[in-house]
Amino acid sequence: MRTNIVIDDKLMNLALKTTGLKTKKEVVEEGLKTLIKIKSQSKLKALRSKLKWEGDIEKMRIDK
């Protein structure tokens, strides 16, 4: 998708330097991927202690 956005120059330069990525496009795409991962993890963390697991962990650890 092609779009034009205004990004703070200092922020972009810091992101380029910090990540070692070569282009602004790479930085933006990596930022979007990271944001998606973080938000997905937050949703999973919200389920902590709310799901019931049934099974035998010792039995699962045995190699067959």
RODOKOL-158391 format. One record per atom (N, C-alpha, C): residue number from 1; residue in three letters; x, y negated, z negated. Coordinates in Angstrom, 3 decimals, m for minus. Example, Ala and Ser with C-alpha at 12.3 -4.5 7.8 and 13.67 -1.06 7.14 Angstrom:
1, ALA, 13.190, 5.690, m7.800
1, ALA, 12.300, 4.500, m7.800
1, ALA, 13.200, 3.300, m7.800
2, SER, 12.850, 2.250, m7.080
2, SER, 13.670, 1.060, m7.140
2, SER, 12.900, m0.030, m7.870
END
This chain:
1, MET, 0.844, 1.166, 0.000
1, MET, 0.000, 0.000, 0.000
1, MET, 0.897, m1.238, 0.000
2, ARG, 0.602, m2.159, 0.821
2, ARG, 1.356, m3.399, 0.890
2, ARG, 0.632, m4.459, 0.073
3, THR, 1.405, m5.155, m0.782
3, THR, 0.825, m6.223, m1.596
3, THR, 1.903, m7.248, m1.937
4, ASN, 1.480, m8.432, m2.237
4, ASN, 2.399, m9.487, m2.670
4, ASN, 2.076, m9.839, m4.112
5, ILE, 3.106, m9.818, m4.968
5, ILE, 2.916, m10.177, m6.368
5, ILE, 4.062, m11.073, m6.812
6, VAL, 3.791, m11.869, m7.806
6, VAL, 4.825, m12.731, m8.381
6, VAL, 5.361, m12.034, m9.627
7, ILE, 6.669, m11.767, m9.631
7, ILE, 7.312, m11.078, m10.752
7, ILE, 8.400, m11.984, m11.307
8, ASP, 8.471, m12.046, m12.616
8, ASP, 9.485, m12.848, m13.288
8, ASP, 10.876, m12.392, m12.823
9, ASP, 11.672, m13.327, m12.302
9, ASP, 12.997, m12.999, m11.770
9, ASP, 13.916, m12.378, m12.823
10, LYS, 13.902, m12.926, m14.034
10, LYS, 14.758, m12.391, m15.094
10, LYS, 14.363, m10.955, m15.430
11, LEU, 13.067, m10.706, m15.484
11, LEU, 12.570, m9.364, m15.785
11, LEU, 12.975, m8.377, m14.695
12, MET, 12.835, m8.781, m13.437
12, MET, 13.195, m7.902, m12.331
12, MET, 14.697, m7.630, m12.322
13, ASN, 15.492, m8.660, m12.514
13, ASN, 16.945, m8.476, m12.521
13, ASN, 17.386, m7.568, m13.666
14, LEU, 16.768, m7.724, m14.822
14, LEU, 17.079, m6.864, m15.963
14, LEU, 16.674, m5.413, m15.661
15, ALA, 15.522, m5.231, m15.039
15, ALA, 15.062, m3.887, m14.679
15, ALA, 16.004, m3.244, m13.663
16, LEU, 16.451, m3.997, m12.681
16, LEU, 17.390, m3.476, m11.686
16, LEU, 18.705, m3.068, m12.348
17, LYS, 19.209, m3.936, m13.210
17, LYS, 20.476, m3.666, m13.883
17, LYS, 20.356, m2.479, m14.843
18, THR, 19.283, m2.442, m15.598
18, THR, 19.090, m1.401, m16.603
18, THR, 18.896, m0.023, m15.990
19, THR, 18.106, 0.038, m14.926
19, THR, 17.786, 1.336, m14.316
19, THR, 18.821, 1.796, m13.303
20, GLY, 19.551, 0.845, m12.726
20, GLY, 20.486, 1.212, m11.666
20, GLY, 19.795, 1.433, m10.328
21, LEU, 18.504, 1.162, m10.275
21, LEU, 17.785, 1.290, m9.011
21, LEU, 18.246, 0.196, m8.062
22, LYS, 18.107, 0.455, m6.770
22, LYS, 18.669, m0.458, m5.769
22, LYS, 17.708, m1.526, m5.270
23, THR, 16.415, m1.229, m5.273
23, THR, 15.461, m2.172, m4.683
23, THR, 14.350, m2.527, m5.666
24, LYS, 13.714, m3.647, m5.388
24, LYS, 12.579, m4.071, m6.207
24, LYS, 11.438, m3.063, m6.075
25, LYS, 11.266, m2.542, m4.880
25, LYS, 10.218, m1.553, m4.651
25, LYS, 10.443, m0.336, m5.548
26, GLU, 11.683, 0.138, m5.636
26, GLU, 11.986, 1.285, m6.496
26, GLU, 11.671, 0.977, m7.953
27, VAL, 11.993, m0.228, m8.384
27, VAL, 11.733, m0.627, m9.770
27, VAL, 10.236, m0.637, m10.044
28, VAL, 9.466, m1.215, m9.140
28, VAL, 8.019, m1.291, m9.335
28, VAL, 7.411, 0.110, m9.353
29, GLU, 7.820, 0.966, m8.423
29, GLU, 7.279, 2.323, m8.381
29, GLU, 7.657, 3.114, m9.633
30, GLU, 8.891, 2.977, m10.081
30, GLU, 9.323, 3.669, m11.300
30, GLU, 8.549, 3.150, m12.502
31, GLY, 8.327, 1.855, m12.546
31, GLY, 7.546, 1.265, m13.631
31, GLY, 6.124, 1.804, m13.661
32, LEU, 5.508, 1.933, m12.492
32, LEU, 4.151, 2.477, m12.423
32, LEU, 4.116, 3.933, m12.873
33, LYS, 5.100, 4.718, m12.430
33, LYS, 5.166, 6.128, m12.842
33, LYS, 5.320, 6.234, m14.360
34, THR, 6.181, 5.393, m14.918
34, THR, 6.420, 5.408, m16.364
34, THR, 5.165, 5.008, m17.125
35, LEU, 4.474, 3.998, m16.650
35, LEU, 3.234, 3.553, m17.293
35, LEU, 2.203, 4.674, m17.301
36, ILE, 2.081, 5.380, m16.193
36, ILE, 1.136, 6.495, m16.104
36, ILE, 1.513, 7.597, m17.086
37, LYS, 2.802, 7.927, m17.173
37, LYS, 3.252, 8.959, m18.117
37, LYS, 2.937, 8.564, m19.556
38, ILE, 3.232, 7.323, m19.899
38, ILE, 3.018, 6.860, m21.270
38, ILE, 1.541, 6.903, m21.629
39, LYS, 0.696, 6.439, m20.740
39, LYS, m0.741, 6.433, m21.009
39, LYS, m1.282, 7.855, m21.101
40, SER, m0.786, 8.750, m20.261
40, SER, m1.210, 10.155, m20.311
40, SER, m0.794, 10.792, m21.621
41, GLN, 0.418, 10.500, m22.072
41, GLN, 0.895, 11.035, m23.351
41, GLN, 0.062, 10.504, m24.518
42, SER, m0.345, 9.253, m24.439
42, SER, m1.173, 8.671, m25.494
42, SER, m2.495, 9.410, m25.609
43, LYS, m3.064, 9.772, m24.466
43, LYS, m4.330, 10.508, m24.479
43, LYS, m4.143, 11.877, m25.106
44, LEU, m3.027, 12.526, m24.813
44, LEU, m2.756, 13.833, m25.407
44, LEU, m2.519, 13.717, m26.912
45, LYS, m1.792, 12.686, m27.316
45, LYS, m1.522, 12.488, m28.745
45, LYS, m2.811, 12.249, m29.523
46, ALA, m3.784, 11.636, m28.875
46, ALA, m5.061, 11.374, m29.536
46, ALA, m5.780, 12.681, m29.875
47, LEU, m5.449, 13.750, m29.177
47, LEU, m6.067, 15.056, m29.428
47, LEU, m5.373, 15.830, m30.546
48, ARG, m4.236, 15.333, m31.017
48, ARG, m3.492, 16.026, m32.062
48, ARG, m4.391, 16.283, m33.268
49, SER, m4.357, 17.499, m33.730
49, SER, m5.128, 17.962, m34.890
49, SER, m6.621, 18.075, m34.615
50, LYS, m7.033, 17.888, m33.387
50, LYS, m8.452, 17.987, m33.058
50, LYS, m8.784, 19.258, m32.294
51, LEU, m7.768, 19.922, m31.795
51, LEU, m7.983, 21.156, m31.060
51, LEU, m7.599, 22.332, m31.933
52, LYS, m8.388, 23.394, m31.851
52, LYS, m8.095, 24.582, m32.638
52, LYS, m7.390, 25.597, m31.751
53, TRP, m6.248, 26.071, m32.222
53, TRP, m5.490, 27.078, m31.481
53, TRP, m5.613, 28.403, m32.193
54, GLU, m5.861, 29.441, m31.410
54, GLU, m5.936, 30.785, m31.966
54, GLU, m4.928, 31.652, m31.237
55, GLY, m4.165, 32.383, m31.972
55, GLY, m3.184, 33.255, m31.355
55, GLY, m2.138, 33.688, m32.367
56, ASP, m1.238, 34.511, m31.913
56, ASP, m0.155, 35.027, m32.745
56, ASP, 1.163, 34.548, m32.151
57, ILE, 1.725, 33.515, m32.720
57, ILE, 2.943, 32.918, m32.177
57, ILE, 4.106, 33.897, m32.206
58, GLU, 4.187, 34.726, m33.242
58, GLU, 5.275, 35.707, m33.329
58, GLU, 5.171, 36.726, m32.195
59, LYS, 3.963, 37.139, m31.899
59, LYS, 3.763, 38.104, m30.817
59, LYS, 4.122, 37.472, m29.469
60, MET, 3.799, 36.205, m29.300
60, MET, 4.086, 35.508, m28.059
60, MET, 5.596, 35.320, m27.855
61, ARG, 6.346, 35.247, m28.939
61, ARG, 7.791, 35.012, m28.861
61, ARG, 8.577, 36.266, m28.494
62, ILE, 7.955, 37.418, m28.590
62, ILE, 8.642, 38.672, m28.285
62, ILE, 8.740, 38.845, m26.773
63, ASP, 9.971, 39.045, m26.288
63, ASP, 10.182, 39.300, m24.858
63, ASP, 9.748, 40.720, m24.536
64, LYS, 9.100, 40.863, m23.418
64, LYS, 8.662, 42.207, m22.997
64, LYS, 9.476, 42.688, m21.842
END
